[in-house]
Amino acid sequence: MDLKSIFQKQKTMRRVLYSLMPVVLYSVYLFGLRTLAVIAVVTACGVVSEYLIMRNINGAGAKVSEAALVSSVLFALTLPPSVPFWVAGTGIIFGIVFAKGVFGGFGRNIFNPALAGRCFIYISFPAFMTISWTKPFTGFPGGLLRYFNSVDASTSATPLLSFNSTGEMTGYWRLAFGGISGSMGETAALLILAAAIYLIATKTASWKIMASCVTGFMALTMVLYFTGVTAADPLFSLLAGGFMFGTVFMATDPVSAPKTDSGRIIYGAMIGILTCVIRIFGLFVEGVMFAILISNMFVPLLERNLSALKARKKAAA
């Protein structure tokens, strides 16, 4: 079977994949070749799931969108390196089927499929998602020629977990350049920033969403920091955890995000503020996943109200 006859070409999605390649390569360097194995398993499950459900909806001529490849890689990069393959496969199948397929496929889903799948396994199998963290490789060639490193929850805690348990903050240099434990795609802030620049320059992702996410998050974090509510300073809060990865790759999803400029600004600010609130006042160490999914729910209402407001202003004028 010709693969070209299965996949629906989408240049925008392909550019997202290009931007993810350095992140994937660095993840392999940190955590070993098992990273590629997880991505391969997830991608296979995601593509097969979308093909089967779209075949059921559109018949034998159904095609898999390249967005399914993006969702699969993004989903895999949000997972701990030690996640079992069956958990990873279950998550992406849930995301593709129940957060995308049941809405009619690409362009019709309300929720980000990758985050919906991650949320499902985060709640269903928390031990695999929150307890065991892999100690990263150091020195050259790192994990590029090795399959996997040790898993040690006590010595390999993520920066956010370490701060919450001991109050110790990881240095900015390590947060920016990686070499820390965490989900496979969140460990090098500078690579994520480089991806953001590429996506904005190629008009693949909305800079308004990214900017409003960071602005909302930093503004509330600074208020809480300087009033003594939290001991984590704003820069550490920005660089630690998956906030930057979620802002650049998940919040800017062209399907589940608003289409209007005003909607994008409000939507982004909502994500940033909710992430800060969940991190500081909630039970969860990381809040960006829940913040984006909650904001996804409000996008149709937000867009409708903004359109109605614009129509009333036009009529009044």
N, C-alpha and C positions, 0 to 999 in steps of 0.2 A: 504494500500500500504506500502511495506517495504521500510523504508528510506534508507537502505543499497543499494537497487537497484536503487535509484535516484542519490546518491552522488558518485562521483569519488574520491577515496581515494588518498590523497596527504600528505605525512608525513611532507614535508617542510612547507606546508600551516598550518598544525596543530600546528607546533612549533611556528609559528608566532602568532597564536591564544593564545597559552599558555603564550607567552611573553606579550600579551596585557591584560591578566586577572588582574594583579595588577593595571594597569592604569585604567581599567574599575571600579574596586572596589573603588579606590580613587576618581574617578569621581562621583560615587554614594555618597560617604561620603561628598564631597563638594557641590553637586548640587541636591541631593535627588534621590528618586526612579524613577523620570521621565526620568533620564538618561537611565535606563534599558528599559523603555517603548519606547524611541526613537530608541534604538538599536534593539529592537524586531520588531518594525514597518519596519525599514530599512532592516533588515535581511530578513523578510518575502517578502518584495517587491523585493529585490535583487535576492533571490532564485527563486521565481516564474518567474521573468523576464528572468533569464538565462535558466530556464527549458523550457519556451515557445519558446524562440528564438532558442535554441539548438535542440528542438524537430522539429522546422520548418526546420533547416539545416540538421540534421542527422536522422530524422525520430523518430518513437515511442521509440526506444531504447536509446535515448539520455540521458546523465547523466549531473548532475550539478557538476561542479568542486568545491572542497573545497576552491578554490581561491575566489569563489563568497562570501563565508562566511567571508573571510579575507577582501575583498573589502568592504563589507557591514559594518563590525565593524569599520574598519579604517575610512570609510566615516562618519559614525555616530559620531566618536570621534573628527572629525574636525569641528563639528557644534556647534553653541551656544546652551546652555541647554534649552533656551526658544523657539527654532525653532518650528514652527507648524509641526505637523505630516505630513500633506499633502505636505509641502515643502520638508521635508526630504525624503519622499517616491518618489516624483517626481525626486529629484536629483539622487538617486541610480538607478532608472529605466533608466534615461538618460545615466548614466555612463555604466551600464551593456549592454544596447542595442546598443548605438551609439559609445561607445569607445571600446567595446569588441565584442559584437555579430556580428556587421556588418563586422568585420574583419575575422570572422570565428570561434570565441570562444577562449578558453584558449590557450595561446602560440602563438597567431597570432596578438594580439593587439599591436598597436604602443604606445598608450597613457595609462597612469595609469587610470583605470576606476574610482576609488574612487575620484581622483582629477579632472577628467573630469566632473564627476557629481557635485562636489562641485563648480567648476568654472561656470557651467551652472546656478545653482541657485544663486550663488554670483552675477552674472551679471543680471539675470532675476528678482530676488527678493532681492535687496540689503538691503531693510529696515529690513528684518528678519535676515540678516547676519552681519550687521555692526553697528546697532544702539542700540538695547536693549541687555544688558548684565546682567546676573544673579549674585546677591550677594551671595557668597559662605557661607555655614553653618560653624559655628565654634564650637569647643568643642565636647565632646563625647555625643551621638553617631553621631553627625553631621546630615547628610541627610540619614543615613542608615535606619532610621525608619520614615522618612518624605518624602512626595512626591515632593515638590518643594518649593523654596524660592522666595523672592521678585525679581522683575526685576526693576532696577533703573539705567538708562543710565548715570545719573550725578554722582552717588556715586559708581558705580560698573564698571567703565571703565577699560579696560584691561591695562596692564603696557605700551604697545606701544602707545595706544590711549592717556593715561594720559601723557606720555612723550611728544608726539607731540603737545598736547594742552596746557600743563602747564610747560613743561620742567622738571617735577619732575620724578626722577628715583626710581622705586621700589627697595627695598633692595635685595641684593643677597640671603640672607637667605630665604626670602619669595619666590623668583623665583625658588630656588632649591627645597624647600619643599612644595610649593603650597600654598593654601589659598588665591588665587587671582582669579579674574574674567578672563574669556577667553573661548576658545573652550573647549569642555569636556575632550579632551585628552592631552592638551598642558600645563597643569597647574603645573606639578611636574617634574622638570628636572631630579632629581635623579632617579625617577622611569623609565624614558625614557632611562637614561644611563644604568640602571640595565638591561633593556630589550635589549639594544644594546650589552652588554657583553654576555648575554645568546645567542643571535642570532649569534654572532661571534663565540662563543665557540662551538656551535652546527653546525657551517658551514652552517647556514641557510641564512645569509646575508653577503654581501661583506664588509669587513673592509676597503678595498681600496676606495670604494665609500664614505663611511662615513668619512674617514680621509681626503680625498681630498675635500669633501664638506666643512668640518670645516676649513681646511687650506685655501682654496680659500676665504671663507667668512671672516675669522679672519684677513687674510693678507690685504685685501682691506679695511676692517673696521679700522684696526690700522693705515693705511696710511691716510685715510680720517679723523680719529680722531685726530691724531697728527699734521695734517696740518690745523686743524680748520674747516674742511668742515662740520663735524657733531659733536654734543655735546654728543652723546651717546657713552659711552666707550665700548670697544670690549666685555668685559665679560657680561655687561648688554644686549648688542645686541644679544649675543649668547643665553642667557638664556630666554630672553623675546620673546613672540610670539610663532609661530609654527615651527621655524626653526629646532629645535632638533627633534621634532616629524616627520617632513617631511624628514629629513636626515636619520633617523633610519628606518622608516617604508615605506616611499613612494619612495625615491630616489633609494632604494635597491631592488625594485620590480624586480624579476628575468626575467620577460618577457619584460618589456619596457626598461630595462637598458642594457648596452653593455655586451657582453660575454667575451671580451678579457681584460686582466689586464690594458694594456695601454689605451684602450677605457674607462674603468671604472674610471681611474685617471683623464682623460680629462673631462669626463662627470660630475664627482663629482665637479671638480674645476669650471666648467661652472655653475653648479647650485649654488654653494656658491657665486661666483662673481655676478651672475645675481640677486640673492636675495638681496645682499647688494645694488646694483645699483637701483633696483626697490624701496626698502625701502627708500633710501635717496633722490633719484632724481625723483621718480615717484609719482603718486597721491595716491597710495595704501599704507596703513600702513604696511601691511604684504605682502611679495613678494615671499615666497618660493613656493606657489602653482603655480604661473605663471612661476617661474624659472624652476621647474621640467617639466611642460608641454612643455615649449619652448625647453628644452634640449631633451625631448622625441622625438621631431620632427627631431633632428639632429642625433639620434642614428644610423639609417640605413646608412646615408651618412658617418658618422664617422667610422663605422665598415667596410664599403666598401673601404674607402680610406686607412685605416690602413692595411687591408688585401692586397690591391694593393701595398702599400709601402713595406710590408714584402716580397711579391713575387718578387718585383724588387730587393730588397737587396739580396734575396736568389739566384736570377738569376745572379746577378753581382758577387757574391761570387763563 
